Amino acid sequence: MEYLADIYSLSSQFYTDYPHRQYPEILVKKDRPYSCLLIAYMEDLFICIPFRSHVQHKYAYHFKTSARSLRCQSGLDYTKSVLIRNPDYLDSAAPAVVDQDEYREAMLHLPRIIREVYAYISDYKDDLNGIKKLHPREWQRRYGRSTLPYFNDFLTNAAGADHTKP
């Protein structure tokens, strides 16, 4: 099966529309934006999964073969994923920089990464839409520090919701 996946950084427009003080769980660095693995989710919705140096929970793909992963627990953090509809939120001018060993490992394990992040979002979406409610402690453990609540309007079944604004 073929997947659409590429590496991007989020644009300054994204950070303008999602300021840190209002969206504190979205990752931001003072000297550079986070690079992320961008994958298609729905027809006009993409998941941007950030590469992180330190991931200490199980809701991530943990790299195993890079030099960096041997020093620290690097990975792709599903809890800090952002959902993108607006193509202006991707910085196509500046190349995203990631560890080459981690890039190769991500591409090698892309089907697994996609399956896991889809399941992570699907469980959240099912809880949000009342299809399969999680116990409050389980919800807190999985989603208490997640970015997904910022994108509820993308994930609800409500018809006619405005999906063009944050």
DSSP file with accessible surface (Angstrom, degrees, kcal/mol):
  #  RESIDUE AA STRUCTURE BP1 BP2  ACC     N-H-->O    O-->H-N    N-H-->O    O-->H-N    TCO  KAPPA ALPHA  PHI   PSI    X-CA   Y-CA   Z-CA
    1    1 A M              0   0  198      0, 0.0     2,-0.3     0, 0.0     0, 0.0   0.000 360.0 360.0 360.0 138.3    0.0    0.0    0.0
    2    2 A E        -     0   0  189    109,-0.0     2,-0.4     2,-0.0     0, 0.0  -0.753 360.0-163.3 -97.8 140.4    1.3    3.5   -0.9
    3    3 A Y        -     0   0   77     -2,-0.3     2,-0.7     2,-0.1   107,-0.0  -0.939  20.6-128.4-123.4 146.3    1.2    6.4    1.6
    4    4 A L        +     0   0  113     -2,-0.4    36,-1.2    36,-0.1     2,-0.3  -0.839  48.5 147.9 -90.5 115.5    1.5   10.1    1.2
    5    5 A A  E     +A   39   0A  25     -2,-0.7     2,-0.3    34,-0.2    34,-0.2  -0.982  11.8 156.8-151.0 140.6    4.1   11.2    3.7
    6    6 A D  E     -A   38   0A  78     32,-1.8    32,-3.6    -2,-0.3     2,-0.5  -0.955  39.3-104.0-154.5 169.8    6.7   14.0    3.7
    7    7 A I  E     +A   37   0A  23     -2,-0.3    89,-0.4    30,-0.2     2,-0.3  -0.887  45.7 157.5-106.0 130.0    8.7   16.1    6.2
    8    8 A Y  E     -A   36   0A  66     28,-2.4    28,-3.4    -2,-0.5     2,-0.3  -0.929  34.3-132.5-139.9 166.0    7.7   19.7    6.8
    9    9 A S  E     -AB  35  91A   9     82,-0.6    82,-3.0    85,-0.3     2,-0.2  -0.883  36.7-106.7-112.5 152.2    8.0   22.5    9.4
   10   10 A L  E     - B   0  90A  11     24,-0.9    80,-0.3    -2,-0.3    79,-0.1  -0.553  39.7-118.8 -76.7 145.4    5.0   24.5   10.5
   11   11 A S     >  -     0   0   12     78,-2.3     4,-1.7    -2,-0.2     3,-0.3  -0.300  19.0-109.7 -82.4 166.6    4.9   28.0    9.1
   12   12 A S  H  > S+     0   0   97      1,-0.2     4,-2.0     2,-0.2     5,-0.2   0.837 119.8  61.9 -63.4 -29.7    4.9   31.3   11.0
   13   13 A Q  H  > S+     0   0   84     75,-0.3     4,-2.4     2,-0.2    -1,-0.2   0.907 101.2  52.0 -62.6 -39.8    1.2   31.7    9.9
   14   14 A F  H  > S+     0   0    0     74,-0.3     4,-1.9    -3,-0.3    -2,-0.2   0.951 111.1  46.3 -59.2 -48.8    0.4   28.5   11.8
   15   15 A Y  H  < S+     0   0   43     -4,-1.7    -1,-0.2     1,-0.2    -2,-0.2   0.795 110.7  53.6 -69.2 -24.5    2.0   29.9   15.0
   16   16 A T  H  < S+     0   0   96     -4,-2.0    -1,-0.2     1,-0.2    -2,-0.2   0.920 114.3  41.0 -70.4 -43.2    0.3   33.2   14.5
   17   17 A D  H  < S+     0   0   49     -4,-2.4    -2,-0.2     1,-0.3    -1,-0.2   0.714 124.1  39.3 -77.6 -22.1   -3.1   31.4   14.3
   18   18 A Y  S  < S-     0   0    4     -4,-1.9    -1,-0.3    -5,-0.2    -2,-0.1  -0.606  84.1-168.8-124.9  69.6   -2.3   29.0   17.1
   19   19 A P    >>  -     0   0   20      0, 0.0     4,-2.2     0, 0.0     3,-1.1  -0.301  27.8-122.6 -65.0 145.2   -0.3   31.2   19.6
   20   20 A H  T 34 S+     0   0  103      1,-0.3     6,-0.1     2,-0.2    -4,-0.0   0.843 108.8  58.5 -58.0 -38.6    1.4   29.3   22.5
   21   21 A R  T 34 S+     0   0  216      1,-0.2    -1,-0.3     2,-0.1    -3,-0.0   0.830 116.2  35.6 -64.8 -27.5   -0.4   31.2   25.3
   22   22 A Q  T <4 S+     0   0  120     -3,-1.1    -2,-0.2     1,-0.2    -1,-0.2   0.746 130.6  31.7 -94.2 -26.0   -3.7   30.0   23.9
   23   23 A Y    ><  +     0   0   30     -4,-2.2     3,-1.6     1,-0.1    -1,-0.2  -0.604  69.5 166.9-130.5  67.8   -2.5   26.5   22.7
   24   24 A P  T 3   +     0   0   67      0, 0.0     4,-0.1     0, 0.0    -1,-0.1   0.713  69.2  62.1 -66.2 -19.8    0.2   25.5   25.1
   25   25 A E  T 3  S+     0   0   36    121,-0.1     2,-0.4     2,-0.1   122,-0.2   0.651  79.3  97.7 -81.9 -13.1    0.4   21.9   24.1
   26   26 A I  S <  S-     0   0    6     -3,-1.6     2,-0.1    -6,-0.1    -3,-0.1  -0.633  84.0-116.6 -75.6 127.5    1.5   22.7   20.6
   27   27 A L        +     0   0   27     -2,-0.4     2,-0.3    53,-0.4     7,-0.3  -0.387  41.4 167.9 -69.9 139.3    5.3   22.4   20.4
   28   28 A V        -     0   0   65     -4,-0.1     2,-0.4     5,-0.1     3,-0.1  -0.988  18.8-157.2-149.0 141.5    7.3   25.5   19.7
   29   29 A K        -     0   0   69      3,-0.5     5,-0.0    -2,-0.3    -2,-0.0  -0.948  20.2-134.0-117.5 146.0   11.0   26.2   19.9
   30   30 A K  S    S+     0   0  221     -2,-0.4    -1,-0.1     1,-0.2     0, 0.0   0.887 104.3  37.0 -66.2 -38.2   12.4   29.7   20.2
   31   31 A D  S    S+     0   0  132      1,-0.2    -1,-0.2    -3,-0.1     0, 0.0   0.678 129.4   0.3 -93.9 -15.1   15.1   29.2   17.6
   32   32 A R  S    S-     0   0  101      3,-0.0    -3,-0.5     0, 0.0    -1,-0.2  -0.977  72.3-103.4-165.3 153.9   13.3   27.0   15.0
   33   33 A P        -     0   0   46      0, 0.0     2,-0.2     0, 0.0    -5,-0.1  -0.414  48.6 -96.1 -76.1 158.3    9.9   25.3   14.4
   34   34 A Y        -     0   0   40     -7,-0.3   -24,-0.9    -2,-0.1     2,-0.3  -0.544  33.0-129.3 -72.2 140.9    9.6   21.6   15.0
   35   35 A S  E     -A    9   0A   7     16,-0.2    16,-2.5    -2,-0.2     2,-0.3  -0.667  33.1-172.8 -85.7 145.8    9.9   19.4   12.0
   36   36 A a  E     -AC   8  50A   3    -28,-3.4   -28,-2.4    -2,-0.3     2,-0.6  -0.964  31.1-114.1-142.1 158.0    7.1   16.9   11.5
   37   37 A L  E     -AC   7  49A   0     12,-3.0    12,-2.9    -2,-0.3     2,-0.5  -0.825  34.8-152.8 -88.7 119.7    6.1   13.9    9.5
   38   38 A L  E     +AC   6  48A  14    -32,-3.6   -32,-1.8    -2,-0.6     2,-0.3  -0.868  19.7 172.6-100.5 124.7    3.0   15.0    7.4
   39   39 A I  E     -AC   5  47A   0      8,-2.5     8,-2.8    -2,-0.5     2,-0.2  -0.962  35.9-106.3-131.1 150.0    0.6   12.3    6.5
   40   40 A A  E     + C   0  46A  31    -36,-1.2     6,-0.2    -2,-0.3     3,-0.1  -0.509  37.2 168.5 -71.7 138.3   -2.8   12.3    4.8
   41   41 A Y  E     -     0   0A  39      4,-2.8     2,-0.2     1,-0.6     5,-0.2   0.713  64.7  -5.0-115.1 -56.8   -5.7   11.6    7.2
   42   42 A M  E >  S- C   0  45A  66      3,-1.7     3,-1.3     1,-0.0    -1,-0.6  -0.749  94.1 -74.1-128.7-177.4   -8.9   12.5    5.3
   43   43 A E  T 3  S+     0   0  194      1,-0.3    -3,-0.0    -2,-0.2     3,-0.0   0.861 129.9  10.2 -48.9 -46.5   -9.6   14.0    2.0
   44   44 A D  T 3  S+     0   0   86     -4,-0.0     2,-0.4     2,-0.0    -1,-0.3   0.058 114.0  88.3-124.9  26.3   -8.6   17.5    3.0
   45   45 A L  E <   -C   42   0A   0     -3,-1.3    -4,-2.8    38,-0.0    -3,-1.7  -0.989  50.9-170.0-132.1 133.3   -7.0   16.9    6.5
   46   46 A F  E     -CD  40  84A  57     38,-2.6    38,-2.8    -2,-0.4     2,-0.5  -0.910  17.0-136.4-121.9 151.6   -3.4   16.1    7.3
   47   47 A I  E     -CD  39  83A   0     -8,-2.8    -8,-2.5    -2,-0.3     2,-0.7  -0.918  12.0-160.3-105.7 130.1   -1.7   15.0   10.5
   48   48 A a  E     -CD  38  82A   2     34,-2.9    34,-1.9    -2,-0.5   -10,-0.2  -0.929   9.0-168.3-112.8 104.9    1.6   16.6   11.3
   49   49 A I  E     -C   37   0A   0    -12,-2.9   -12,-3.0    -2,-0.7    29,-0.1  -0.849  18.1-132.6 -98.3 117.7    3.5   14.4   13.8
   50   50 A P  E     -C   36   0A   8      0, 0.0    27,-2.1     0, 0.0     2,-0.4  -0.412   7.2-128.2 -75.8 143.3    6.5   16.1   15.4
   51   51 A F  E     -E   76   0B  11    -16,-2.5     2,-0.4    25,-0.2   -16,-0.2  -0.754  36.0-171.9 -78.2 130.6   10.0   14.6   15.6
   52   52 A R  E     -E   75   0B  55     23,-3.0    23,-2.3    -2,-0.4     3,-0.2  -0.964  31.3-145.0-131.4 148.0   11.1   14.9   19.3
   53   53 A S  S    S+     0   0   35     -2,-0.4     2,-0.5     1,-0.2    -1,-0.1   0.838  93.2  35.5 -75.1 -35.9   14.3   14.3   21.1
   54   54 A H        +     0   0  111     18,-0.1     2,-0.5    20,-0.1    -1,-0.2  -0.935  61.6 162.9-128.5 109.3   12.7   13.1   24.3
   55   55 A V        +     0   0    1     18,-2.9     5,-0.1    -2,-0.5    21,-0.0  -0.981   3.4 172.3-125.4 116.3    9.5   11.0   24.3
   56   56 A Q        +     0   0  155     -2,-0.5     2,-0.3     3,-0.1    -1,-0.1  -0.012  53.1  71.8-118.3  28.8    8.8    9.2   27.5
   57   57 A H  S    S-     0   0   62      2,-0.0     3,-0.0     1,-0.0    -2,-0.0  -0.870  82.5-113.8-134.1 171.2    5.3    7.8   27.0
   58   58 A K  S    S+     0   0  145     -2,-0.3     2,-1.7     1,-0.2     4,-0.1   0.530  92.1  90.4 -87.9  -4.5    3.9    5.0   24.8
   59   59 A Y  S    S+     0   0   31      2,-0.1    19,-1.2    83,-0.0    20,-0.9  -0.393  83.0  65.5 -90.2  61.8    1.8    7.2   22.4
   60   60 A A  E    S-F   77   0B   5     -2,-1.7     2,-0.7    17,-0.2    17,-0.2  -0.973  87.9-102.9-164.6 162.7    4.6    7.6   20.0
   61   61 A Y  E     -F   76   0B   1     15,-2.2    15,-2.5    -2,-0.3     2,-0.6  -0.927  40.6-149.6 -95.9 119.3    6.8    5.8   17.6
   62   62 A H  E     -F   75   0B  53     -2,-0.7    13,-0.3    13,-0.2     2,-0.1  -0.824  10.7-130.0 -94.2 122.6   10.2    5.4   19.4
   63   63 A F        +     0   0   10     11,-1.8    11,-0.1    -2,-0.6    39,-0.1  -0.415  26.8 177.5 -68.4 146.8   13.2    5.4   17.2
   64   64 A K        +     0   0  114     -2,-0.1    -1,-0.1     9,-0.1    38,-0.0   0.587  67.8  46.9-123.9 -19.7   15.6    2.5   17.8
   65   65 A T  S    S+     0   0   98     36,-0.1     2,-0.1     4,-0.0    37,-0.1   0.564  83.4  95.9-110.1  -9.0   18.5    2.7   15.3
   66   66 A S  S  > S-     0   0    0      1,-0.1     4,-1.2     8,-0.1     8,-0.1  -0.492  75.6-124.0 -83.9 155.1   19.7    6.3   15.3
   67   67 A A  H  > S+     0   0   54      1,-0.2     4,-1.1     2,-0.2     3,-0.4   0.895 114.0  53.9 -59.9 -38.8   22.6    7.6   17.4
   68   68 A R  H >> S+     0   0   43      1,-0.2     4,-2.7     2,-0.2     3,-0.6   0.896 103.0  55.5 -64.8 -38.9   20.3   10.2   18.9
   69   69 A S  H 34 S+     0   0   16      1,-0.2    -1,-0.2     2,-0.2    -2,-0.2   0.782 104.0  55.0 -67.5 -23.8   17.8    7.5   20.0
   70   70 A L  H 3< S+     0   0  139     -4,-1.2    -1,-0.2    -3,-0.4    -2,-0.2   0.780 113.6  41.1 -77.3 -27.2   20.5    5.7   21.8
   71   71 A R  H << S+     0   0  183     -4,-1.1     2,-0.3    -3,-0.6    -2,-0.2   0.826 132.4   5.1 -84.6 -40.4   21.3    8.9   23.8
   72   72 A C  S  < S-     0   0   22     -4,-2.7     2,-1.8    -5,-0.1    -1,-0.2  -0.919  87.1 -93.3-140.3 166.9   17.8   10.0   24.5
   73   73 A Q        +     0   0  102     -2,-0.3   -18,-2.9    -3,-0.1    -4,-0.1  -0.497  54.7 177.7 -87.3  74.8   14.3    8.6   23.8
   74   74 A S        +     0   0    0     -2,-1.8   -11,-1.8   -20,-0.2     2,-0.3  -0.373  13.5 127.0 -78.7 154.8   13.7   10.2   20.4
   75   75 A G  E     -EF  52  62B   0    -23,-2.3   -23,-3.0   -13,-0.3     2,-0.6  -0.990  62.2 -71.9-178.3-176.5   10.5    9.6   18.4
   76   76 A L  E     -EF  51  61B   0    -15,-2.5   -15,-2.2    -2,-0.3     2,-0.8  -0.927  48.4-144.0-101.0 116.0    7.5   10.8   16.6
   77   77 A D  E >   - F   0  60B   0    -27,-2.1     3,-0.9    -2,-0.6   -17,-0.2  -0.736  17.9-173.5 -93.9 106.5    5.1   12.0   19.3
   78   78 A Y  G >  S+     0   0    5    -19,-1.2     3,-1.4    -2,-0.8   -18,-0.2   0.827  83.0  63.8 -66.2 -30.2    1.4   11.3   18.5
   79   79 A T  G 3  S+     0   0   11    -20,-0.9    68,-2.2     1,-0.3    69,-0.3   0.742 105.1  45.4 -68.3 -21.7    0.2   13.3   21.5
   80   80 A K  G <  S+     0   0   17     -3,-0.9   -53,-0.4    66,-0.2    -1,-0.3   0.212  84.4 130.0-106.6  15.0    1.7   16.6   20.0
   81   81 A S    <   -     0   0    1     -3,-1.4     2,-0.4   -32,-0.1   -32,-0.2  -0.362  44.2-151.1 -66.0 146.8    0.3   16.0   16.5
   82   82 A V  E     -D   48   0A   4    -34,-1.9   -34,-2.9    68,-0.0     2,-0.5  -0.912  10.0-130.0-118.4 149.8   -1.5   18.9   14.9
   83   83 A L  E     -D   47   0A   1     -2,-0.4     2,-0.4   -36,-0.2   -36,-0.2  -0.867  25.4-162.9-101.1 132.4   -4.3   18.6   12.3
   84   84 A I  E     +D   46   0A   2    -38,-2.8   -38,-2.6    -2,-0.5    -2,-0.0  -0.963  32.2 151.5-122.8 128.3   -3.8   20.8    9.2
   85   85 A R        +     0   0   54     -2,-0.4    -1,-0.1   -40,-0.2    79,-0.1   0.588  64.7  77.3-114.0 -34.3   -6.3   21.8    6.6
   86   86 A N    >   -     0   0   46      1,-0.2     3,-2.2     2,-0.0     4,-0.1  -0.694  66.2-155.1 -83.8 115.5   -4.8   25.1    5.5
   87   87 A P  G >  S+     0   0   98      0, 0.0     3,-1.6     0, 0.0    -1,-0.2   0.754  91.2  71.6 -63.7 -19.8   -1.8   24.6    3.2
   88   88 A D  G 3  S+     0   0  112      1,-0.3   -75,-0.3     3,-0.1   -74,-0.3   0.624  83.2  71.7 -68.5 -11.6   -0.4   27.9    4.3
   89   89 A Y  G <  S+     0   0   10     -3,-2.2   -78,-2.3   -76,-0.2     2,-0.5   0.515  85.8  78.7 -80.6  -5.5    0.3   26.3    7.7
   90   90 A L  E <  S-B   10   0A  27     -3,-1.6     2,-1.1   -80,-0.3   -80,-0.2  -0.900  79.6-136.1-106.7 132.6    3.2   24.3    6.1
   91   91 A D  E     +B    9   0A  45    -82,-3.0   -82,-0.6    -2,-0.5     5,-0.1  -0.746  31.4 166.9 -88.2  97.9    6.5   26.1    5.5
   92   92 A S        +     0   0  106     -2,-1.1    -1,-0.2     1,-0.2     4,-0.0   0.592  69.1  63.7 -87.3 -10.3    7.4   25.0    2.0
   93   93 A A  S    S+     0   0   93     -3,-0.1    -1,-0.2     1,-0.1    -2,-0.1   0.885  98.0  54.5 -80.7 -41.0   10.2   27.6    1.6
   94   94 A A  S    S-     0   0   45    -85,-0.1   -85,-0.3     1,-0.0     2,-0.1  -0.828  89.1-121.8 -98.6 128.6   12.5   26.4    4.4
   95   95 A P        -     0   0  112      0, 0.0     2,-0.3     0, 0.0   -87,-0.1  -0.451  25.4-122.0 -68.8 137.3   13.6   22.7    4.3
   96   96 A A        -     0   0   26    -89,-0.4     2,-0.5    -2,-0.1   -89,-0.1  -0.637  25.2-143.6 -77.5 136.5   12.7   20.7    7.4
   97   97 A V        +     0   0  117     -2,-0.3     2,-0.3   -89,-0.0   -62,-0.2  -0.911  29.3 158.3-109.7 122.7   15.7   19.3    9.1
   98   98 A V        -     0   0   23     -2,-0.5     2,-0.2   -91,-0.0   -62,-0.0  -0.958  51.5 -84.1-136.3 158.9   15.6   15.8   10.7
   99   99 A D     >  -     0   0   50     -2,-0.3     4,-2.4     1,-0.1     5,-0.2  -0.424  37.7-138.7 -59.4 127.6   18.2   13.2   11.6
  100  100 A Q  H  > S+     0   0  113      1,-0.2     4,-2.5     2,-0.2     5,-0.2   0.866 101.8  52.3 -64.0 -37.1   18.8   11.2    8.5
  101  101 A D  H  > S+     0   0   61      2,-0.2     4,-2.3     1,-0.2    -1,-0.2   0.902 111.6  47.2 -64.6 -38.8   18.8    7.8   10.3
  102  102 A E  H  > S+     0   0    0      2,-0.2     4,-2.7     1,-0.2    -2,-0.2   0.878 109.8  53.2 -71.0 -36.2   15.5    8.7   11.9
  103  103 A Y  H  X S+     0   0   78     -4,-2.4     4,-2.5     2,-0.2     5,-0.2   0.953 110.9  46.6 -60.4 -49.2   14.0    9.8    8.6
  104  104 A R  H  X S+     0   0  133     -4,-2.5     4,-2.4     1,-0.2    -2,-0.2   0.921 113.3  48.8 -60.5 -43.1   15.0    6.4    7.1
  105  105 A E  H  X S+     0   0    7     -4,-2.3     4,-2.1     1,-0.2    -1,-0.2   0.911 110.4  51.4 -64.8 -40.2   13.6    4.5   10.0
  106  106 A A  H  < S+     0   0    0     -4,-2.7     7,-0.2     2,-0.2    -2,-0.2   0.925 111.9  46.4 -61.9 -43.6   10.3    6.5    9.8
  107  107 A M  H >< S+     0   0   54     -4,-2.5     3,-1.0     1,-0.2    -2,-0.2   0.899 111.7  51.8 -67.3 -37.1   10.0    5.7    6.1
  108  108 A L  H 3< S+     0   0  132     -4,-2.4    -1,-0.2     1,-0.2    -2,-0.2   0.879 119.9  34.8 -64.8 -36.4   10.8    2.0    6.7
  109  109 A H  T 3X S+     0   0   65     -4,-2.1     4,-2.4    -5,-0.2     3,-0.3   0.125  81.4 122.1-106.6  21.1    8.1    1.8    9.4
  110  110 A L  H <> S+     0   0   16     -3,-1.0     4,-3.0     1,-0.2     5,-0.3   0.880  70.8  53.9 -55.3 -45.2    5.6    4.2    7.8
  111  111 A P  H  > S+     0   0   52      0, 0.0     4,-2.4     0, 0.0    -1,-0.2   0.931 112.3  45.5 -57.4 -41.3    2.7    1.7    7.7
  112  112 A R  H  > S+     0   0   84     -3,-0.3     4,-2.7     2,-0.2    -2,-0.2   0.927 112.9  49.8 -65.1 -45.6    3.1    1.1   11.4
  113  113 A I  H  X S+     0   0    0     -4,-2.4     4,-2.8    -7,-0.2     5,-0.3   0.936 113.0  46.9 -60.1 -45.6    3.4    4.8   12.3
  114  114 A I  H  X S+     0   0    7     -4,-3.0     4,-2.6     1,-0.2     5,-0.2   0.932 112.2  49.8 -63.4 -45.2    0.3    5.6   10.2
  115  115 A R  H  X S+     0   0  157     -4,-2.4     4,-2.1    -5,-0.3    -2,-0.2   0.931 114.0  46.0 -58.6 -44.6   -1.7    2.7   11.8
  116  116 A E  H  X S+     0   0   55     -4,-2.7     4,-2.4     2,-0.2    -2,-0.2   0.919 114.2  45.3 -68.7 -44.4   -0.7    3.8   15.3
  117  117 A V  H  X S+     0   0    0     -4,-2.8     4,-2.5     2,-0.2     5,-0.2   0.899 112.7  52.0 -70.0 -36.1   -1.5    7.6   14.8
  118  118 A Y  H  X S+     0   0   82     -4,-2.6     4,-3.0    -5,-0.3    -1,-0.2   0.923 111.4  47.5 -61.0 -44.0   -4.8    6.8   13.1
  119  119 A A  H  X S+     0   0   49     -4,-2.1     4,-2.6    -5,-0.2     5,-0.2   0.906 110.6  51.9 -64.1 -41.3   -5.7    4.5   16.1
  120  120 A Y  H  X S+     0   0   10     -4,-2.4     4,-1.5     2,-0.2    -2,-0.2   0.936 116.2  39.8 -60.8 -45.7   -4.7    7.2   18.6
  121  121 A I  H  X S+     0   0    1     -4,-2.5     4,-3.1     2,-0.2    -2,-0.2   0.899 113.2  55.5 -71.8 -39.0   -6.9    9.8   16.8
  122  122 A S  H  X S+     0   0   46     -4,-3.0     4,-2.9    -5,-0.2     5,-0.2   0.912 106.8  49.6 -61.7 -43.5   -9.7    7.4   16.2
  123  123 A D  H  X S+     0   0   54     -4,-2.6     4,-1.9     2,-0.2    -1,-0.2   0.909 113.5  47.0 -61.8 -41.0  -10.0    6.5   19.9
  124  124 A Y  H  X S+     0   0    5     -4,-1.5     4,-3.0    -5,-0.2    -2,-0.2   0.940 113.0  48.7 -64.1 -45.8  -10.1   10.2   20.7
  125  125 A K  H  X S+     0   0   48     -4,-3.1     4,-2.5     1,-0.2     6,-0.3   0.900 109.7  51.9 -62.6 -41.9  -12.6   10.9   18.0
  126  126 A D  H  <>S+     0   0   41     -4,-2.9     5,-2.2     2,-0.2     6,-1.3   0.894 112.7  45.8 -62.8 -39.7  -14.8    8.0   19.2
  127  127 A D  H ><5S+     0   0   16     -4,-1.9     3,-1.5    -5,-0.2    -2,-0.2   0.949 112.7  50.4 -66.3 -46.8  -14.7    9.4   22.8
  128  128 A L  H 3<5S+     0   0   48     -4,-3.0    -2,-0.2     1,-0.3    -1,-0.2   0.885 114.1  44.1 -58.1 -41.1  -15.5   12.9   21.6
  129  129 A N  T 3<5S-     0   0   38     -4,-2.5    -1,-0.3    -5,-0.2    -2,-0.2   0.343 114.1-114.8 -90.5   5.9  -18.4   11.7   19.5
  130  130 A G  T < 5S+     0   0   48     -3,-1.5     3,-0.3    -4,-0.2    -3,-0.2   0.636  82.4 120.6  73.3  15.9  -19.8    9.5   22.2
  131  131 A I  S   <S+     0   0  109     -5,-2.2     2,-0.3     1,-0.3    -4,-0.2   0.921  90.9   1.2 -78.0 -44.7  -19.3    6.3   20.2
  132  132 A K  S    S-     0   0  141     -6,-1.3    -1,-0.3    -9,-0.2     2,-0.2  -0.771  80.2-153.0-146.6  94.9  -16.9    4.7   22.8
  133  133 A K        -     0   0  139     -3,-0.3     2,-0.2    -2,-0.3    -6,-0.1  -0.487  10.4-138.4 -73.8 136.1  -16.3    6.7   25.9
  134  134 A L        -     0   0   31     -2,-0.2    -1,-0.1   -11,-0.1    -2,-0.0  -0.633  29.4 -97.4 -87.0 152.2  -13.1    6.2   27.7
  135  135 A H     >  -     0   0  105     -2,-0.2     4,-3.0     1,-0.1     3,-0.3  -0.419  39.9-114.2 -62.0 142.7  -12.9    6.1   31.5
  136  136 A P  H  > S+     0   0   99      0, 0.0     4,-2.5     0, 0.0     5,-0.2   0.865 116.9  49.9 -53.0 -37.9  -11.9    9.6   32.8
  137  137 A R  H  > S+     0   0  192      2,-0.2     4,-2.3     1,-0.2     5,-0.1   0.903 112.2  47.5 -67.6 -39.7   -8.5    8.3   34.1
  138  138 A E  H  > S+     0   0   43     -3,-0.3     4,-2.4     2,-0.2     5,-0.3   0.917 111.9  50.2 -66.1 -42.5   -7.8    6.6   30.8
  139  139 A W  H  X>S+     0   0   65     -4,-3.0     4,-3.6     1,-0.2     5,-0.5   0.942 111.7  48.6 -60.2 -45.1   -8.8    9.7   28.9
  140  140 A Q  H  X5S+     0   0  113     -4,-2.5     4,-1.6    -5,-0.3     5,-0.3   0.908 110.9  50.4 -62.3 -41.4   -6.5   11.8   31.1
  141  141 A R  H  <5S+     0   0  129     -4,-2.3    -1,-0.2    -5,-0.2    -2,-0.2   0.927 122.3  31.6 -63.6 -43.0   -3.6    9.4   30.7
  142  142 A R  H  <5S+     0   0   48     -4,-2.4    -2,-0.2    -5,-0.1    -1,-0.2   0.887 137.8  15.3 -81.6 -42.6   -3.9    9.4   26.9
  143  143 A Y  H ><5S+     0   0    1     -4,-3.6     3,-1.5    -5,-0.3    -3,-0.2   0.403  88.3 103.1-122.0   2.1   -5.1   12.8   26.0
  144  144 A G  T 3<<S+     0   0   26     -4,-1.6    -3,-0.1    -5,-0.5    -4,-0.1   0.787 101.3  25.7 -61.1 -28.4   -4.6   15.1   29.1
  145  145 A R  T 3  S+     0   0  170     -5,-0.3    -1,-0.3    -4,-0.2     2,-0.2   0.042 100.9 120.4-120.9  24.4   -1.6   16.7   27.5
  146  146 A S    <   -     0   0    5     -3,-1.5   -66,-0.2     1,-0.1  -121,-0.1  -0.499  63.0-137.7 -88.3 158.8   -2.5   16.1   23.9
  147  147 A T  S >  S+     0   0    0    -68,-2.2     3,-1.9   -66,-0.2     4,-0.3   0.601  83.7  93.3 -85.2 -13.9   -3.1   18.7   21.2
  148  148 A L  G >  S+     0   0    0    -69,-0.3     3,-2.5     1,-0.3    -1,-0.2   0.835  72.4  64.6 -56.8 -36.9   -6.1   16.9   19.8
  149  149 A P  G >  S+     0   0   43      0, 0.0     3,-1.2     0, 0.0    -1,-0.3   0.799  94.0  63.6 -58.1 -23.2   -8.7   18.9   21.9
  150  150 A Y  G <  S+     0   0   49     -3,-1.9     3,-0.2     1,-0.2    -2,-0.2   0.670 105.8  45.6 -69.5 -16.2   -7.6   22.0   19.9
  151  151 A F  G X> S+     0   0    0     -3,-2.5     3,-1.5    -4,-0.3     4,-0.8   0.033  70.3 124.4-117.5  26.2   -8.9   20.3   16.8
  152  152 A N  H X> S+     0   0   50     -3,-1.2     4,-1.3     1,-0.3     3,-1.2   0.857  70.3  61.5 -55.7 -37.4  -12.3   19.1   18.0
  153  153 A D  H 34 S+     0   0   44      1,-0.3    -1,-0.3     2,-0.2     8,-0.1   0.803 103.4  51.0 -64.7 -23.2  -14.1   20.9   15.3
  154  154 A F  H <4 S+     0   0   14     -3,-1.5    -1,-0.3     1,-0.2    -2,-0.2   0.708 116.4  41.1 -78.1 -22.4  -12.2   18.8   12.7
  155  155 A L  H << S+     0   0    1     -3,-1.2    -2,-0.2    -4,-0.8    -1,-0.2   0.467  90.7  97.6-110.6  -5.7  -13.1   15.5   14.5
  156  156 A T  S  < S-     0   0   43     -4,-1.3     5,-0.1     1,-0.1   -27,-0.1  -0.483  70.5-131.1 -85.2 160.3  -16.8   15.9   15.5
  157  157 A N        +     0   0  107     -2,-0.1     2,-0.2     2,-0.1    -1,-0.1   0.385  63.3 131.5 -86.5   2.3  -19.7   14.6   13.5
  158  158 A A    >   -     0   0   59      1,-0.1     3,-1.0     2,-0.1     2,-0.2  -0.383  55.5-132.9 -62.3 124.2  -21.5   17.9   13.7
  159  159 A A  T 3  S+     0   0  101      1,-0.2    -1,-0.1    -2,-0.2    -2,-0.1  -0.496  84.5  22.2 -75.4 145.8  -22.7   18.9   10.3
  160  160 A G  T 3  S+     0   0   86      1,-0.2    -1,-0.2    -2,-0.2     2,-0.1   0.578  81.3 156.1  78.3   9.4  -22.1   22.4    9.0
  161  161 A A    <   -     0   0   34     -3,-1.0     2,-0.8     1,-0.1    -1,-0.2  -0.412  50.1-113.6 -69.1 144.7  -19.1   23.0   11.4
  162  162 A D        +     0   0   94      1,-0.1     3,-0.3    -2,-0.1    -1,-0.1  -0.700  37.9 174.4 -80.9 111.2  -16.7   25.7   10.2
  163  163 A H        +     0   0   49     -2,-0.8    -1,-0.1     1,-0.2   -78,-0.1   0.190  60.1  81.3-103.3  17.5  -13.5   23.9    9.5
  164  164 A T  S    S+     0   0  106      2,-0.1    -1,-0.2   -79,-0.1   -79,-0.1   0.655  86.4  54.4 -97.7 -15.9  -11.6   26.8    8.0
  165  165 A K              0   0  137     -3,-0.3  -148,-0.0     1,-0.1     0, 0.0  -0.837 360.0 360.0-117.8 156.2  -10.5   28.5   11.3
  166  166 A P              0   0   55      0, 0.0   -15,-0.1     0, 0.0    -1,-0.1  -0.185 360.0 360.0 -64.0 360.0   -8.6   27.3   14.3
